[in-house]
Amino acid sequence: MKITPLNSWHRANHGRMVEFGGWEMPVQYSSIVEEHLTVRRAAGLFDISHMGRLILSGETAGDFLNRTLTNDVSKLRPGDVRYSLICQHDGGILDDVLVYRLKDRWELVVNASNRLPIISWLEHLAGFASITFLDQTESTGMIALQGPAALKIIQALGVHDANSMARYSARDVSVEHFSGLISRTGYTGEDGFELVVAADQTERLWNHLLALGAPEGILPAGLGCRDTLRLEAAMPLYGHELNTTIDPLTAGLSFGVRFTKPEYPGKAALELIHKAGPTRTRVGLTLEGRRIAREGSPVFIDGSECGTVTSGTFSPTLQQVIAMAYVPTGMATPGRAIEVELRGTMLPGQIVELPFYKRTRA
């Protein structure tokens, strides 16, 4: 397994380490529930250095990305960040990514387990185009600061104008304890920032953020609560809600697909799905009791099996069992009664609108 620049810190501070996407990562330090609620109420600090970070440069890099991604990046200005999908030719999702438009380059953040396949796919599509690819994943660290207190902590770090950063924006920045890339992005449903620095600066920045956030009640947070947080916010996870058998329209990600732009892998297939309408839809489920519906659990409507759970958990915020699943589009009506089979037991519940949780904006 690969290790992040914070691996020694995690081990020295009681991080319970697991394998994730080929990396050794902390799943929790105290408890998943405590870390989850701290992110909702104050701030949590995540090591996300396992995420792939790719730089593309060259005069044709922007055009290449616009011919590769499902979203339109042709009009992005320096500082803009946009969510997009990378699809294979039949419309199946190879990965969901964030694309950053910076003054002198483009950057992609990709999922850890997909990093090498996506690099190969991009190089295949680029052919002999004059584009330079740089994989900076192992030479840098990436930290996510998430929660209502994140802005105050970032300002204390020295990014005094952080409040003027729009959601999904990024820029290079240099302050006393931090020189690198900052973006107002995240994967928790809360306000927050993600920071990229050189690998040898990562632990120093991490410790400084923990010190600055101590008065706010900050805690280091692991992958366990990152998963429960993103599920409450109905954010799909590759390998669960997204894979090569699922297209972006079925996944409810049509905002990341543009048909009024030049060809890109999967466009023709997606146009057919768009015209006919997806046959399946990603929905939210709430279940009675406290038993959690796990990935792969069958979903029944009117006594017939018709869907599959992709992710499930007990929501610390809502104090309720929640799940996401794919069901036939004609049955995806909020309020409709469902059952989920778990080891031979039928758990009653209902379809609900997504997201389960939406933060209160100031």
Secondary structure in CASP SS format (residue, H / E / C, confidence):
PFRMAT SS
TARGET T0000
AUTHOR 0000-0000-0000
METHOD secondary structure of the structure
MODEL  1
M C 1.00
K E 1.00
I E 1.00
T C 1.00
P C 1.00
L C 1.00
N H 1.00
S H 1.00
W H 1.00
H H 1.00
R H 1.00
A H 1.00
N C 1.00
H C 1.00
G C 1.00
R E 1.00
M E 1.00
V E 1.00
E E 1.00
F E 1.00
G C 1.00
G C 1.00
W E 1.00
E E 1.00
M E 1.00
P E 1.00
V E 1.00
Q E 1.00
Y C 1.00
S C 1.00
S C 1.00
I H 1.00
V H 1.00
E H 1.00
E H 1.00
H H 1.00
L H 1.00
T H 1.00
V H 1.00
R H 1.00
R H 1.00
A C 1.00
A C 1.00
G E 1.00
L E 1.00
F E 1.00
D E 1.00
I C 1.00
S C 1.00
H C 1.00
M C 1.00
G E 1.00
R E 1.00
L E 1.00
I E 1.00
L E 1.00
S E 1.00
G C 1.00
E C 1.00
T C 1.00
A H 1.00
G H 1.00
D H 1.00
F H 1.00
L H 1.00
N H 1.00
R C 1.00
T C 1.00
L C 1.00
T C 1.00
N C 1.00
D C 1.00
V C 1.00
S C 1.00
K C 1.00
L C 1.00
R C 1.00
P C 1.00
G C 1.00
D E 1.00
V E 1.00
R E 1.00
Y E 1.00
S E 1.00
L E 1.00
I E 1.00
C E 1.00
Q C 1.00
H C 1.00
D C 1.00
G C 1.00
G C 1.00
I E 1.00
L E 1.00
D E 1.00
D E 1.00
V E 1.00
L E 1.00
V E 1.00
Y E 1.00
R E 1.00
L C 1.00
K C 1.00
D C 1.00
R C 1.00
W E 1.00
E E 1.00
L E 1.00
V E 1.00
V E 1.00
N C 1.00
A H 1.00
S H 1.00
N H 1.00
R H 1.00
L H 1.00
P H 1.00
I H 1.00
I H 1.00
S H 1.00
W H 1.00
L H 1.00
E H 1.00
H H 1.00
L H 1.00
A H 1.00
G C 1.00
F C 1.00
A C 1.00
S C 1.00
I C 1.00
T E 1.00
F E 1.00
L E 1.00
D E 1.00
Q C 1.00
T C 1.00
E C 1.00
S C 1.00
T E 1.00
G E 1.00
M E 1.00
I E 1.00
A E 1.00
L E 1.00
Q E 1.00
G C 1.00
P C 1.00
A C 1.00
A H 1.00
L H 1.00
K H 1.00
I H 1.00
I H 1.00
Q H 1.00
A H 1.00
L H 1.00
G C 1.00
V C 1.00
H C 1.00
D C 1.00
A H 1.00
N H 1.00
S H 1.00
M C 1.00
A C 1.00
R C 1.00
Y C 1.00
S E 1.00
A E 1.00
R E 1.00
D E 1.00
V E 1.00
S E 1.00
V E 1.00
E C 1.00
H C 1.00
F E 1.00
S E 1.00
G E 1.00
L E 1.00
I E 1.00
S E 1.00
R C 1.00
T C 1.00
G C 1.00
Y C 1.00
T C 1.00
G C 1.00
E C 1.00
D C 1.00
G E 1.00
F E 1.00
E E 1.00
L E 1.00
V E 1.00
V E 1.00
A E 1.00
A H 1.00
D H 1.00
Q H 1.00
T H 1.00
E H 1.00
R H 1.00
L H 1.00
W H 1.00
N H 1.00
H H 1.00
L H 1.00
L H 1.00
A H 1.00
L H 1.00
G H 1.00
A H 1.00
P H 1.00
E H 1.00
G C 1.00
I C 1.00
L E 1.00
P E 1.00
A E 1.00
G C 1.00
L H 1.00
G H 1.00
C H 1.00
R H 1.00
D H 1.00
T H 1.00
L H 1.00
R H 1.00
L H 1.00
E H 1.00
A C 1.00
A C 1.00
M C 1.00
P C 1.00
L C 1.00
Y E 1.00
G C 1.00
H C 1.00
E C 1.00
L E 1.00
N C 1.00
T C 1.00
T C 1.00
I C 1.00
D C 1.00
P C 1.00
L C 1.00
T C 1.00
A C 1.00
G C 1.00
L C 1.00
S H 1.00
F H 1.00
G H 1.00
V C 1.00
R C 1.00
F C 1.00
T C 1.00
K C 1.00
P C 1.00
E C 1.00
Y C 1.00
P C 1.00
G C 1.00
K H 1.00
A H 1.00
A H 1.00
L H 1.00
E H 1.00
L H 1.00
I H 1.00
H H 1.00
K H 1.00
A H 1.00
G C 1.00
P C 1.00
T C 1.00
R E 1.00
T E 1.00
R E 1.00
V E 1.00
G E 1.00
L E 1.00
T E 1.00
L E 1.00
E C 1.00
G C 1.00
R C 1.00
R C 1.00
I C 1.00
A C 1.00
R C 1.00
E C 1.00
G C 1.00
S C 1.00
P E 1.00
V E 1.00
F E 1.00
I E 1.00
D C 1.00
G C 1.00
S E 1.00
E E 1.00
C E 1.00
G E 1.00
T E 1.00
V E 1.00
T E 1.00
S E 1.00
G E 1.00
T E 1.00
F E 1.00
S E 1.00
P C 1.00
T C 1.00
L C 1.00
Q C 1.00
Q E 1.00
V E 1.00
I E 1.00
A E 1.00
M E 1.00
A E 1.00
Y E 1.00
V E 1.00
P E 1.00
T H 1.00
G H 1.00
M H 1.00
A C 1.00
T C 1.00
P C 1.00
G C 1.00
R C 1.00
A E 1.00
I E 1.00
E E 1.00
V E 1.00
E E 1.00
L E 1.00
R C 1.00
G C 1.00
T E 1.00
M E 1.00
L E 1.00
P E 1.00
G E 1.00
Q E 1.00
I E 1.00
V E 1.00
E C 1.00
L C 1.00
P C 1.00
F C 1.00
Y C 1.00
K C 1.00
R C 1.00
T C 1.00
R C 1.00
A C 1.00
END
